[in-house]
Amino acid sequence: MSCIMLRYLANPALRARVTAATDKVESYNGFAKWLRFGGVLADNDPEEQEKLIKFNTLLANLVVFHNALDISDIVRQLVTEGWQITADQLGQIAPYLRAHISHFGAYATDDLHRRPDPFDPLLKEIDFTDIELAA
């Protein structure tokens, strides 16, 4: 354990990487906590606690996916308009947007009959070769 701690203290790049990873996890946790409404972990029943945690994780992942789709659409539109978008710029965008979410607002269901556009996970317009991916 002490060898790992010494390496961490002696290596500024490692400390920056660990801090960045920790910040990402804490951002997700704060986002998931903000989304949690409806269900209180007041019961000592482990099954009920696990169920609430899993439902909250599912909800958070669904909202992150929806946000990622919206971000991708906007990036594609900006590229079409002539903007240069880099992988570094995309790396600064977190999918934990919440301004468009109304916990107890009115939700329209009249668009449920429309088929969504097919999902395209690739942003072919962005060059990702220059970015260093976290291991």
N, CA, C and O atoms as CSV, one atom per row, in Angstrom:
chain,resi,resn,atom,element,x,y,z
A,1,MET,N,N,0.816,-1.193,0.000
A,1,MET,CA,C,0.000,0.000,0.000
A,1,MET,C,C,0.857,1.253,0.000
A,1,MET,O,O,0.550,2.213,-0.707
A,2,SER,N,N,1.917,1.257,0.776
A,2,SER,CA,C,2.758,2.451,0.869
A,2,SER,C,C,3.488,2.720,-0.441
A,2,SER,O,O,3.752,3.876,-0.771
A,3,CYS,N,N,3.816,1.682,-1.185
A,3,CYS,CA,C,4.478,1.854,-2.488
A,3,CYS,C,C,3.543,2.565,-3.467
A,3,CYS,O,O,3.979,3.430,-4.226
A,4,ILE,N,N,2.280,2.207,-3.449
A,4,ILE,CA,C,1.296,2.844,-4.311
A,4,ILE,C,C,1.130,4.316,-3.929
A,4,ILE,O,O,1.046,5.188,-4.794
A,5,MET,N,N,1.084,4.572,-2.636
A,5,MET,CA,C,0.933,5.947,-2.164
A,5,MET,C,C,2.144,6.795,-2.548
A,5,MET,O,O,1.982,7.948,-2.948
A,6,LEU,N,N,3.340,6.251,-2.436
A,6,LEU,CA,C,4.546,6.988,-2.818
A,6,LEU,C,C,4.541,7.295,-4.320
A,6,LEU,O,O,4.890,8.398,-4.738
A,7,ARG,N,N,4.146,6.315,-5.113
A,7,ARG,CA,C,4.078,6.538,-6.560
A,7,ARG,C,C,3.047,7.617,-6.886
A,7,ARG,O,O,3.275,8.459,-7.755
A,8,TYR,N,N,1.917,7.588,-6.187
A,8,TYR,CA,C,0.874,8.591,-6.386
A,8,TYR,C,C,1.398,9.985,-6.024
A,8,TYR,O,O,1.185,10.938,-6.774
A,9,LEU,N,N,2.066,10.105,-4.904
A,9,LEU,CA,C,2.572,11.402,-4.451
A,9,LEU,C,C,3.687,11.934,-5.345
A,9,LEU,O,O,3.820,13.146,-5.517
A,10,ALA,N,N,4.489,11.035,-5.913
A,10,ALA,CA,C,5.639,11.448,-6.714
A,10,ALA,C,C,5.289,11.741,-8.172
A,10,ALA,O,O,6.110,12.302,-8.897
A,11,ASN,N,N,4.089,11.372,-8.611
A,11,ASN,CA,C,3.751,11.477,-10.026
A,11,ASN,C,C,2.578,12.444,-10.230
A,11,ASN,O,O,1.426,12.059,-10.027
A,12,PRO,N,N,2.852,13.700,-10.629
A,12,PRO,CA,C,1.772,14.674,-10.826
A,12,PRO,C,C,0.769,14.248,-11.894
A,12,PRO,O,O,-0.424,14.523,-11.762
A,13,ALA,N,N,1.235,13.581,-12.952
A,13,ALA,CA,C,0.322,13.149,-14.023
A,13,ALA,C,C,-0.647,12.092,-13.491
A,13,ALA,O,O,-1.826,12.103,-13.842
A,14,LEU,N,N,-0.162,11.188,-12.654
A,14,LEU,CA,C,-1.027,10.164,-12.058
A,14,LEU,C,C,-2.054,10.814,-11.134
A,14,LEU,O,O,-3.222,10.427,-11.141
A,15,ARG,N,N,-1.631,11.792,-10.342
A,15,ARG,CA,C,-2.564,12.489,-9.456
A,15,ARG,C,C,-3.645,13.206,-10.259
A,15,ARG,O,O,-4.816,13.186,-9.881
A,16,ALA,N,N,-3.259,13.839,-11.362
A,16,ALA,CA,C,-4.233,14.528,-12.200
A,16,ALA,C,C,-5.225,13.542,-12.799
A,16,ALA,O,O,-6.421,13.826,-12.873
A,17,ARG,N,N,-4.736,12.393,-13.224
A,17,ARG,CA,C,-5.607,11.378,-13.823
A,17,ARG,C,C,-6.590,10.811,-12.799
A,17,ARG,O,O,-7.770,10.625,-13.096
A,18,VAL,N,N,-6.091,10.540,-11.590
A,18,VAL,CA,C,-6.957,10.018,-10.532
A,18,VAL,C,C,-7.995,11.067,-10.138
A,18,VAL,O,O,-9.161,10.734,-9.926
A,19,THR,N,N,-7.583,12.320,-10.040
A,19,THR,CA,C,-8.514,13.393,-9.690
A,19,THR,C,C,-9.588,13.545,-10.762
A,19,THR,O,O,-10.766,13.704,-10.443
A,20,ALA,N,N,-9.186,13.498,-12.027
A,20,ALA,CA,C,-10.158,13.618,-13.119
A,20,ALA,C,C,-11.169,12.475,-13.075
A,20,ALA,O,O,-12.366,12.695,-13.257
A,21,ALA,N,N,-10.690,11.262,-12.834
A,21,ALA,CA,C,-11.597,10.111,-12.759
A,21,ALA,C,C,-12.536,10.240,-11.562
A,21,ALA,O,O,-13.724,9.933,-11.666
A,22,THR,N,N,-12.010,10.691,-10.436
A,22,THR,CA,C,-12.834,10.874,-9.239
A,22,THR,C,C,-13.894,11.944,-9.479
A,22,THR,O,O,-15.043,11.789,-9.066
A,23,ASP,N,N,-13.504,13.035,-10.152
A,23,ASP,CA,C,-14.471,14.096,-10.452
A,23,ASP,C,C,-15.608,13.581,-11.326
A,23,ASP,O,O,-16.764,13.953,-11.129
A,24,LYS,N,N,-15.279,12.721,-12.297
A,24,LYS,CA,C,-16.324,12.166,-13.165
A,24,LYS,C,C,-17.298,11.305,-12.374
A,24,LYS,O,O,-18.510,11.381,-12.575
A,25,VAL,N,N,-16.765,10.490,-11.477
A,25,VAL,CA,C,-17.623,9.625,-10.669
A,25,VAL,C,C,-18.502,10.466,-9.759
A,25,VAL,O,O,-19.693,10.186,-9.619
A,26,GLU,N,N,-17.935,11.490,-9.140
A,26,GLU,CA,C,-18.718,12.344,-8.254
A,26,GLU,C,C,-19.779,13.129,-9.022
A,26,GLU,O,O,-20.870,13.366,-8.504
A,27,SER,N,N,-19.465,13.533,-10.259
A,27,SER,CA,C,-20.470,14.214,-11.088
A,27,SER,C,C,-21.644,13.287,-11.355
A,27,SER,O,O,-22.799,13.704,-11.257
A,28,TYR,N,N,-21.362,12.034,-11.692
A,28,TYR,CA,C,-22.426,11.063,-11.934
A,28,TYR,C,C,-23.240,10.842,-10.660
A,28,TYR,O,O,-24.470,10.813,-10.703
A,29,ASN,N,N,-22.558,10.686,-9.534
A,29,ASN,CA,C,-23.276,10.444,-8.277
A,29,ASN,C,C,-24.182,11.615,-7.918
A,29,ASN,O,O,-25.309,11.411,-7.465
A,30,GLY,N,N,-23.699,12.843,-8.118
A,30,GLY,CA,C,-24.534,14.010,-7.852
A,30,GLY,C,C,-25.728,14.074,-8.784
A,30,GLY,O,O,-26.831,14.438,-8.376
A,31,PHE,N,N,-25.498,13.715,-10.043
A,31,PHE,CA,C,-26.578,13.684,-11.038
A,31,PHE,C,C,-27.622,12.640,-10.646
A,31,PHE,O,O,-28.819,12.926,-10.660
A,32,ALA,N,N,-27.183,11.446,-10.299
A,32,ALA,CA,C,-28.112,10.382,-9.920
A,32,ALA,C,C,-28.874,10.748,-8.642
A,32,ALA,O,O,-30.060,10.448,-8.514
A,33,LYS,N,N,-28.191,11.393,-7.710
A,33,LYS,CA,C,-28.863,11.817,-6.477
A,33,LYS,C,C,-29.929,12.865,-6.790
A,33,LYS,O,O,-31.017,12.838,-6.215
A,34,TRP,N,N,-29.617,13.793,-7.706
A,34,TRP,CA,C,-30.594,14.814,-8.085
A,34,TRP,C,C,-31.819,14.187,-8.743
A,34,TRP,O,O,-32.942,14.642,-8.526
A,35,LEU,N,N,-31.608,13.137,-9.552
A,35,LEU,CA,C,-32.723,12.477,-10.233
A,35,LEU,C,C,-33.608,11.679,-9.277
A,35,LEU,O,O,-34.789,11.468,-9.552
A,36,ARG,N,N,-33.049,11.245,-8.179
A,36,ARG,CA,C,-33.788,10.372,-7.254
A,36,ARG,C,C,-34.923,11.151,-6.593
A,36,ARG,O,O,-34.690,12.109,-5.856
A,37,PHE,N,N,-36.112,10.736,-6.862
A,37,PHE,CA,C,-37.284,11.349,-6.228
A,37,PHE,C,C,-38.345,10.278,-6.084
A,37,PHE,O,O,-38.641,9.740,-7.151
A,38,GLY,N,N,-38.880,9.915,-5.185
A,38,GLY,CA,C,-39.852,8.822,-5.168
A,38,GLY,C,C,-39.175,7.573,-4.669
A,38,GLY,O,O,-38.715,6.753,-5.463
A,39,GLY,N,N,-39.112,7.428,-3.433
A,39,GLY,CA,C,-38.460,6.284,-2.842
A,39,GLY,C,C,-37.423,6.779,-1.853
A,39,GLY,O,O,-36.500,7.514,-2.206
A,40,VAL,N,N,-37.591,6.370,-0.633
A,40,VAL,CA,C,-36.661,6.769,0.413
A,40,VAL,C,C,-36.089,5.498,1.010
A,40,VAL,O,O,-36.813,4.536,1.263
A,41,LEU,N,N,-34.792,5.502,1.230
A,41,LEU,CA,C,-34.160,4.327,1.828
A,41,LEU,C,C,-34.369,4.356,3.341
A,41,LEU,O,O,-33.409,4.418,4.109
A,42,ALA,N,N,-35.626,4.312,3.757
A,42,ALA,CA,C,-35.944,4.361,5.180
A,42,ALA,C,C,-36.134,2.968,5.756
A,42,ALA,O,O,-36.168,2.790,6.974
A,43,ASP,N,N,-36.258,1.989,4.885
A,43,ASP,CA,C,-36.510,0.623,5.316
A,43,ASP,C,C,-35.186,-0.125,5.392
A,43,ASP,O,O,-34.288,0.119,4.587
A,44,ASN,N,N,-35.064,-1.013,6.335
A,44,ASN,CA,C,-33.843,-1.815,6.456
A,44,ASN,C,C,-33.900,-3.090,5.630
A,44,ASN,O,O,-33.058,-3.973,5.790
A,45,ASP,N,N,-34.880,-3.191,4.755
A,45,ASP,CA,C,-35.003,-4.372,3.904
A,45,ASP,C,C,-33.979,-4.263,2.766
A,45,ASP,O,O,-34.117,-3.392,1.908
A,46,PRO,N,N,-32.966,-5.121,2.742
A,46,PRO,CA,C,-31.931,-5.028,1.709
A,46,PRO,C,C,-32.471,-5.169,0.289
A,46,PRO,O,O,-31.946,-4.554,-0.639
A,47,GLU,N,N,-33.509,-5.969,0.118
A,47,GLU,CA,C,-34.074,-6.130,-1.221
A,47,GLU,C,C,-34.723,-4.833,-1.709
A,47,GLU,O,O,-34.566,-4.460,-2.872
A,48,GLU,N,N,-35.442,-4.152,-0.835
A,48,GLU,CA,C,-36.056,-2.879,-1.213
A,48,GLU,C,C,-34.989,-1.815,-1.473
A,48,GLU,O,O,-35.125,-1.018,-2.402
A,49,GLN,N,N,-33.944,-1.799,-0.671
A,49,GLN,CA,C,-32.850,-0.854,-0.876
A,49,GLN,C,C,-32.181,-1.101,-2.220
A,49,GLN,O,O,-31.913,-0.164,-2.973
A,50,GLU,N,N,-31.913,-2.367,-2.513
A,50,GLU,CA,C,-31.276,-2.714,-3.787
A,50,GLU,C,C,-32.170,-2.325,-4.966
A,50,GLU,O,O,-31.687,-1.832,-5.986
A,51,LYS,N,N,-33.471,-2.549,-4.816
A,51,LYS,CA,C,-34.416,-2.202,-5.880
A,51,LYS,C,C,-34.405,-0.687,-6.148
A,51,LYS,O,O,-34.356,-0.271,-7.305
A,52,LEU,N,N,-34.450,0.129,-5.105
A,52,LEU,CA,C,-34.428,1.584,-5.272
A,52,LEU,C,C,-33.125,2.045,-5.930
A,52,LEU,O,O,-33.144,2.922,-6.794
A,53,ILE,N,N,-32.016,1.468,-5.533
A,53,ILE,CA,C,-30.722,1.840,-6.114
A,53,ILE,C,C,-30.672,1.453,-7.587
A,53,ILE,O,O,-30.194,2.229,-8.414
A,54,LYS,N,N,-31.156,0.270,-7.919
A,54,LYS,CA,C,-31.150,-0.171,-9.320
A,54,LYS,C,C,-32.081,0.678,-10.182
A,54,LYS,O,O,-31.731,1.009,-11.315
A,55,PHE,N,N,-33.245,1.033,-9.675
A,55,PHE,CA,C,-34.161,1.883,-10.433
A,55,PHE,C,C,-33.550,3.262,-10.660
A,55,PHE,O,O,-33.674,3.824,-11.748
A,56,ASN,N,N,-32.898,3.803,-9.648
A,56,ASN,CA,C,-32.261,5.109,-9.786
A,56,ASN,C,C,-31.115,5.048,-10.793
A,56,ASN,O,O,-30.943,5.971,-11.589
A,57,THR,N,N,-30.335,3.979,-10.766
A,57,THR,CA,C,-29.245,3.810,-11.737
A,57,THR,C,C,-29.793,3.689,-13.153
A,57,THR,O,O,-29.242,4.272,-14.087
A,58,LEU,N,N,-30.871,2.936,-13.312
A,58,LEU,CA,C,-31.508,2.800,-14.624
A,58,LEU,C,C,-31.997,4.158,-15.113
A,58,LEU,O,O,-31.763,4.519,-16.266
A,59,LEU,N,N,-32.671,4.911,-14.255
A,59,LEU,CA,C,-33.161,6.232,-14.634
A,59,LEU,C,C,-32.006,7.144,-15.031
A,59,LEU,O,O,-32.086,7.833,-16.048
A,60,ALA,N,N,-30.935,7.158,-14.243
A,60,ALA,CA,C,-29.779,8.001,-14.555
A,60,ALA,C,C,-29.169,7.612,-15.893
A,60,ALA,O,O,-28.823,8.481,-16.693
A,61,ASN,N,N,-29.034,6.324,-16.142
A,61,ASN,CA,C,-28.458,5.871,-17.410
A,61,ASN,C,C,-29.346,6.231,-18.595
A,61,ASN,O,O,-28.836,6.575,-19.661
A,62,LEU,N,N,-30.655,6.158,-18.429
A,62,LEU,CA,C,-31.568,6.537,-19.505
A,62,LEU,C,C,-31.465,8.031,-19.822
A,62,LEU,O,O,-31.467,8.419,-20.990
A,63,VAL,N,N,-31.377,8.862,-18.791
A,63,VAL,CA,C,-31.262,10.297,-19.017
A,63,VAL,C,C,-29.906,10.629,-19.645
A,63,VAL,O,O,-29.834,11.477,-20.534
A,64,VAL,N,N,-28.838,9.978,-19.199
A,64,VAL,CA,C,-27.514,10.189,-19.800
A,64,VAL,C,C,-27.553,9.799,-21.280
A,64,VAL,O,O,-27.012,10.519,-22.119
A,65,PHE,N,N,-28.182,8.679,-21.608
A,65,PHE,CA,C,-28.278,8.249,-23.002
A,65,PHE,C,C,-29.068,9.271,-23.824
A,65,PHE,O,O,-28.664,9.629,-24.931
A,66,HIS,N,N,-30.182,9.734,-23.286
A,66,HIS,CA,C,-30.993,10.746,-23.981
A,66,HIS,C,C,-30.177,12.017,-24.195
A,66,HIS,O,O,-30.205,12.595,-25.281
A,67,ASN,N,N,-29.456,12.453,-23.176
A,67,ASN,CA,C,-28.621,13.644,-23.305
A,67,ASN,C,C,-27.523,13.442,-24.346
A,67,ASN,O,O,-27.224,14.349,-25.122
A,68,ALA,N,N,-26.927,12.257,-24.361
A,68,ALA,CA,C,-25.875,11.982,-25.350
A,68,ALA,C,C,-26.430,12.034,-26.768
A,68,ALA,O,O,-25.766,12.531,-27.678
A,69,LEU,N,N,-27.635,11.528,-26.959
A,69,LEU,CA,C,-28.273,11.618,-28.282
A,69,LEU,C,C,-28.499,13.072,-28.676
A,69,LEU,O,O,-28.218,13.466,-29.808
A,70,ASP,N,N,-29.006,13.866,-27.739
A,70,ASP,CA,C,-29.238,15.283,-28.025
A,70,ASP,C,C,-27.927,16.007,-28.335
A,70,ASP,O,O,-27.861,16.804,-29.270
A,71,ILE,N,N,-26.889,15.729,-27.552
A,71,ILE,CA,C,-25.584,16.356,-27.788
A,71,ILE,C,C,-25.056,15.962,-29.159
A,71,ILE,O,O,-24.532,16.809,-29.883
A,72,SER,N,N,-25.184,14.698,-29.527
A,72,SER,CA,C,-24.723,14.235,-30.838
A,72,SER,C,C,-25.461,14.944,-31.967
A,72,SER,O,O,-24.851,15.353,-32.955
A,73,ASP,N,N,-26.770,15.087,-31.819
A,73,ASP,CA,C,-27.556,15.796,-32.841
A,73,ASP,C,C,-27.090,17.239,-32.983
A,73,ASP,O,O,-26.950,17.739,-34.099
A,74,ILE,N,N,-26.852,17.903,-31.873
A,74,ILE,CA,C,-26.410,19.297,-31.907
A,74,ILE,C,C,-25.025,19.412,-32.528
A,74,ILE,O,O,-24.771,20.328,-33.311
A,75,VAL,N,N,-24.128,18.493,-32.188
A,75,VAL,CA,C,-22.776,18.519,-32.766
A,75,VAL,C,C,-22.850,18.310,-34.273
A,75,VAL,O,O,-22.180,19.010,-35.032
A,76,ARG,N,N,-23.654,17.362,-34.704
A,76,ARG,CA,C,-23.804,17.133,-36.144
A,76,ARG,C,C,-24.364,18.379,-36.843
A,76,ARG,O,O,-23.919,18.730,-37.936
A,77,GLN,N,N,-25.330,19.040,-36.219
A,77,GLN,CA,C,-25.899,20.253,-36.796
A,77,GLN,C,C,-24.845,21.358,-36.874
A,77,GLN,O,O,-24.764,22.055,-37.886
A,78,LEU,N,N,-24.045,21.528,-35.835
A,78,LEU,CA,C,-22.996,22.553,-35.848
A,78,LEU,C,C,-21.954,22.272,-36.925
A,78,LEU,O,O,-21.490,23.193,-37.596
A,79,VAL,N,N,-21.587,21.009,-37.092
A,79,VAL,CA,C,-20.618,20.643,-38.137
A,79,VAL,C,C,-21.201,20.940,-39.512
A,79,VAL,O,O,-20.497,21.439,-40.390
A,80,THR,N,N,-22.477,20.639,-39.702
A,80,THR,CA,C,-23.148,20.943,-40.970
A,80,THR,C,C,-23.132,22.442,-41.251
A,80,THR,O,O,-23.029,22.857,-42.405
A,81,GLU,N,N,-23.233,23.253,-40.204
A,81,GLU,CA,C,-23.218,24.708,-40.356
A,81,GLU,C,C,-21.805,25.273,-40.540
A,81,GLU,O,O,-21.639,26.479,-40.728
A,82,GLY,N,N,-20.788,24.403,-40.485
A,82,GLY,CA,C,-19.426,24.855,-40.727
A,82,GLY,C,C,-18.549,25.005,-39.497
A,82,GLY,O,O,-17.387,25.394,-39.620
A,83,TRP,N,N,-19.063,24.713,-38.335
A,83,TRP,CA,C,-18.259,24.792,-37.125
A,83,TRP,C,C,-17.236,23.653,-37.096
A,83,TRP,O,O,-17.517,22.550,-37.563
A,84,GLN,N,N,-16.070,23.923,-36.555
A,84,GLN,CA,C,-15.050,22.886,-36.339
A,84,GLN,C,C,-15.168,22.413,-34.895
A,84,GLN,O,O,-14.945,23.190,-33.966
A,85,ILE,N,N,-15.509,21.175,-34.705
A,85,ILE,CA,C,-15.644,20.600,-33.369
A,85,ILE,C,C,-14.520,19.582,-33.196
A,85,ILE,O,O,-14.331,18.706,-34.039
A,86,THR,N,N,-13.777,19.704,-32.098
A,86,THR,CA,C,-12.663,18.785,-31.847
A,86,THR,C,C,-13.048,17.779,-30.762
A,86,THR,O,O,-14.006,17.971,-30.013
A,87,ALA,N,N,-12.277,16.717,-30.709
A,87,ALA,CA,C,-12.499,15.707,-29.678
A,87,ALA,C,C,-12.259,16.293,-28.288
A,87,ALA,O,O,-12.947,15.925,-27.336
A,88,ASP,N,N,-11.295,17.197,-28.164
A,88,ASP,CA,C,-11.055,17.841,-26.871
A,88,ASP,C,C,-12.265,18.654,-26.426
A,88,ASP,O,O,-12.622,18.647,-25.248
A,89,GLN,N,N,-12.893,19.352,-27.360
A,89,GLN,CA,C,-14.086,20.121,-27.012
A,89,GLN,C,C,-15.213,19.191,-26.568
A,89,GLN,O,O,-15.913,19.480,-25.598
A,90,LEU,N,N,-15.386,18.095,-27.263
A,90,LEU,CA,C,-16.422,17.132,-26.863
A,90,LEU,C,C,-16.120,16.539,-25.500
A,90,LEU,O,O,-17.028,16.242,-24.723
A,91,GLY,N,N,-14.829,16.368,-25.216
A,91,GLY,CA,C,-14.432,15.817,-23.923
A,91,GLY,C,C,-14.782,16.712,-22.753
A,91,GLY,O,O,-14.805,16.255,-21.610
A,92,GLN,N,N,-15.054,17.978,-23.019
A,92,GLN,CA,C,-15.414,18.919,-21.966
A,92,GLN,C,C,-16.917,18.914,-21.661
A,92,GLN,O,O,-17.362,19.553,-20.708
A,93,ILE,N,N,-17.689,18.194,-22.468
A,93,ILE,CA,C,-19.143,18.167,-22.293
A,93,ILE,C,C,-19.522,16.937,-21.480
A,93,ILE,O,O,-19.198,15.811,-21.856
A,94,ALA,N,N,-20.197,17.155,-20.383
A,94,ALA,CA,C,-20.683,16.044,-19.566
A,94,ALA,C,C,-22.146,15.783,-19.917
A,94,ALA,O,O,-22.898,16.726,-20.163
A,95,PRO,N,N,-22.555,14.526,-19.943
A,95,PRO,CA,C,-23.949,14.212,-20.287
A,95,PRO,C,C,-24.895,14.309,-19.098
A,95,PRO,O,O,-25.970,13.710,-19.109
A,96,TYR,N,N,-24.501,15.058,-18.076
A,96,TYR,CA,C,-25.310,15.151,-16.862
A,96,TYR,C,C,-26.153,16.422,-16.849
A,96,TYR,O,O,-26.303,17.065,-15.810
A,97,LEU,N,N,-26.700,16.777,-18.005
A,97,LEU,CA,C,-27.539,17.969,-18.129
A,97,LEU,C,C,-28.880,17.710,-17.454
A,97,LEU,O,O,-29.441,16.619,-17.558
A,98,ARG,N,N,-29.384,18.726,-16.762
A,98,ARG,CA,C,-30.644,18.516,-16.051
A,98,ARG,C,C,-31.627,19.659,-16.177
A,98,ARG,O,O,-32.739,19.571,-15.656
A,99,ALA,N,N,-31.248,20.733,-16.857
A,99,ALA,CA,C,-32.135,21.900,-16.957
A,99,ALA,C,C,-33.437,21.577,-17.683
A,99,ALA,O,O,-34.457,22.219,-17.433
A,100,HIS,N,N,-33.414,20.594,-18.574
A,100,HIS,CA,C,-34.601,20.250,-19.354
A,100,HIS,C,C,-35.506,19.243,-18.656
A,100,HIS,O,O,-36.518,18.825,-19.218
A,101,ILE,N,N,-35.151,18.855,-17.445
A,101,ILE,CA,C,-35.916,17.837,-16.727
A,101,ILE,C,C,-36.813,18.508,-15.698
A,101,ILE,O,O,-36.364,19.321,-14.891
A,102,SER,N,N,-38.078,18.152,-15.745
A,102,SER,CA,C,-39.035,18.635,-14.748
A,102,SER,C,C,-39.534,17.418,-13.980
A,102,SER,O,O,-40.272,16.588,-14.512
A,103,HIS,N,N,-39.120,17.327,-12.726
A,103,HIS,CA,C,-39.497,16.152,-11.935
A,103,HIS,C,C,-40.999,15.884,-11.934
A,103,HIS,O,O,-41.436,14.751,-12.131
A,104,PHE,N,N,-41.768,16.918,-11.714
A,104,PHE,CA,C,-43.204,16.719,-11.569
A,104,PHE,C,C,-43.990,17.561,-12.556
A,104,PHE,O,O,-45.110,17.982,-12.269
A,105,GLY,N,N,-43.402,17.805,-13.721
A,105,GLY,CA,C,-44.042,18.647,-14.726
A,105,GLY,C,C,-45.061,17.891,-15.548
A,105,GLY,O,O,-45.341,16.717,-15.307
A,106,ALA,N,N,-45.612,18.596,-16.531
A,106,ALA,CA,C,-46.585,18.008,-17.457
A,106,ALA,C,C,-45.824,17.398,-18.627
A,106,ALA,O,O,-44.972,18.055,-19.225
A,107,TYR,N,N,-46.120,16.173,-18.947
A,107,TYR,CA,C,-45.437,15.476,-20.023
A,107,TYR,C,C,-46.445,15.089,-21.098
A,107,TYR,O,O,-47.458,14.452,-20.810
A,108,ALA,N,N,-46.166,15.473,-22.322
A,108,ALA,CA,C,-47.065,15.180,-23.437
A,108,ALA,C,C,-46.855,13.740,-23.895
A,108,ALA,O,O,-45.725,13.258,-23.982
A,109,THR,N,N,-47.946,13.078,-24.180
A,109,THR,CA,C,-47.860,11.708,-24.692
A,109,THR,C,C,-48.397,11.601,-26.110
A,109,THR,O,O,-48.520,10.498,-26.643
A,110,ASP,N,N,-48.716,12.729,-26.724
A,110,ASP,CA,C,-49.296,12.677,-28.062
A,110,ASP,C,C,-48.271,12.324,-29.136
A,110,ASP,O,O,-48.658,12.005,-30.260
A,111,ASP,N,N,-46.979,12.373,-28.825
A,111,ASP,CA,C,-45.944,12.003,-29.792
A,111,ASP,C,C,-45.515,10.544,-29.673
A,111,ASP,O,O,-44.566,10.131,-30.339
A,112,LEU,N,N,-46.179,9.770,-28.856
A,112,LEU,CA,C,-45.764,8.389,-28.644
A,112,LEU,C,C,-45.936,7.521,-29.891
A,112,LEU,O,O,-45.298,6.474,-30.002
A,113,HIS,N,N,-46.773,7.932,-30.813
A,113,HIS,CA,C,-46.999,7.135,-32.019
A,113,HIS,C,C,-45.877,7.313,-33.039
A,113,HIS,O,O,-45.763,6.507,-33.963
A,114,ARG,N,N,-45.034,8.359,-32.895
A,114,ARG,CA,C,-43.953,8.618,-33.858
A,114,ARG,C,C,-42.782,7.673,-33.626
A,114,ARG,O,O,-42.395,7.416,-32.486
A,115,ARG,N,N,-42.223,7.159,-34.718
A,115,ARG,CA,C,-41.033,6.322,-34.625
A,115,ARG,C,C,-39.798,7.213,-34.546
A,115,ARG,O,O,-39.677,8.154,-35.331
A,116,PRO,N,N,-38.885,6.945,-33.628
A,116,PRO,CA,C,-37.672,7.758,-33.550
A,116,PRO,C,C,-36.727,7.444,-34.703
A,116,PRO,O,O,-36.789,6.367,-35.295
A,117,ASP,N,N,-35.855,8.392,-35.013
A,117,ASP,CA,C,-34.831,8.149,-36.026
A,117,ASP,C,C,-33.905,7.036,-35.551
A,117,ASP,O,O,-33.737,6.848,-34.346
A,118,PRO,N,N,-33.300,6.294,-36.483
A,118,PRO,CA,C,-32.372,5.240,-36.063
A,118,PRO,C,C,-31.187,5.844,-35.324
A,118,PRO,O,O,-30.747,6.950,-35.638
A,119,PHE,N,N,-30.678,5.122,-34.354
A,119,PHE,CA,C,-29.553,5.569,-33.541
A,119,PHE,C,C,-28.244,5.344,-34.284
A,119,PHE,O,O,-27.954,4.231,-34.724
A,120,ASP,N,N,-27.453,6.407,-34.422
A,120,ASP,CA,C,-26.129,6.315,-35.033
A,120,ASP,C,C,-25.103,6.690,-33.969
A,120,ASP,O,O,-24.956,7.872,-33.657
A,121,PRO,N,N,-24.390,5.715,-33.405
A,121,PRO,CA,C,-23.495,6.008,-32.291
A,121,PRO,C,C,-22.192,6.702,-32.704
A,121,PRO,O,O,-21.469,7.193,-31.838
A,122,LEU,N,N,-21.880,6.756,-33.980
A,122,LEU,CA,C,-20.602,7.308,-34.417
A,122,LEU,C,C,-20.734,8.777,-34.802
A,122,LEU,O,O,-21.653,9.168,-35.521
A,123,LEU,N,N,-19.809,9.570,-34.315
A,123,LEU,CA,C,-19.688,10.954,-34.761
A,123,LEU,C,C,-18.552,10.975,-35.777
A,123,LEU,O,O,-17.424,11.345,-35.452
A,124,LYS,N,N,-18.858,10.578,-37.000
A,124,LYS,CA,C,-17.833,10.467,-38.042
A,124,LYS,C,C,-17.205,11.808,-38.374
A,124,LYS,O,O,-16.124,11.871,-38.961
A,125,GLU,N,N,-17.896,12.890,-37.992
A,125,GLU,CA,C,-17.407,14.229,-38.319
A,125,GLU,C,C,-16.259,14.675,-37.406
A,125,GLU,O,O,-15.605,15.676,-37.698
A,126,ILE,N,N,-16.003,13.960,-36.318
A,126,ILE,CA,C,-14.993,14.353,-35.339
A,126,ILE,C,C,-13.789,13.427,-35.442
A,126,ILE,O,O,-13.939,12.208,-35.531
A,127,ASP,N,N,-12.592,14.011,-35.429
A,127,ASP,CA,C,-11.356,13.235,-35.462
A,127,ASP,C,C,-10.948,12.902,-34.023
A,127,ASP,O,O,-10.547,13.788,-33.269
A,128,PHE,N,N,-11.049,11.643,-33.651
A,128,PHE,CA,C,-10.714,11.206,-32.300
A,128,PHE,C,C,-9.304,10.619,-32.211
A,128,PHE,O,O,-8.936,10.087,-31.163
A,129,THR,N,N,-8.515,10.699,-33.266
A,129,THR,CA,C,-7.186,10.077,-33.244
A,129,THR,C,C,-6.202,10.800,-32.346
A,129,THR,O,O,-5.235,10.191,-31.891
A,130,ASP,N,N,-6.419,12.101,-32.073
A,130,ASP,CA,C,-5.478,12.870,-31.280
A,130,ASP,C,C,-5.733,12.795,-29.776
A,130,ASP,O,O,-4.899,13.240,-28.987
A,131,ILE,N,N,-6.852,12.248,-29.377
A,131,ILE,CA,C,-7.214,12.251,-27.967
A,131,ILE,C,C,-6.683,10.989,-27.293
A,131,ILE,O,O,-6.753,9.893,-27.848
A,132,GLU,N,N,-6.151,11.167,-26.089
A,132,GLU,CA,C,-5.658,10.027,-25.317
A,132,GLU,C,C,-6.800,9.464,-24.493
A,132,GLU,O,O,-7.354,10.155,-23.637
A,133,LEU,N,N,-7.152,8.219,-24.747
A,133,LEU,CA,C,-8.263,7.598,-24.035
A,133,LEU,C,C,-7.781,7.084,-22.699
A,133,LEU,O,O,-6.680,6.546,-22.583
A,134,ALA,N,N,-8.624,7.255,-21.682
A,134,ALA,CA,C,-8.277,6.767,-20.336
A,134,ALA,C,C,-8.289,5.251,-20.331
A,134,ALA,O,O,-9.152,4.618,-20.939
A,135,ALA,N,N,-7.337,4.689,-19.647
A,135,ALA,CA,C,-7.238,3.223,-19.568
A,135,ALA,C,C,-8.123,2.681,-18.492
A,135,ALA,O,O,-8.169,1.469,-18.282
